[in-house]
């Protein structure tokens, strides 16, 4: 997975979770980083 794809996924997740708590946003960020490492 290249940086642009990762950035797009991160932004998408951040937008879809924009109404949730900061803790949830941190969890989404951690998940995105984990996904990047898996790829």
Secondary structure, DSSP 8 states (H G I E B T S, - for coil): --HHHHHHHHHHHHHHTTTS-HHHHHHHHHHHHHHHHH-
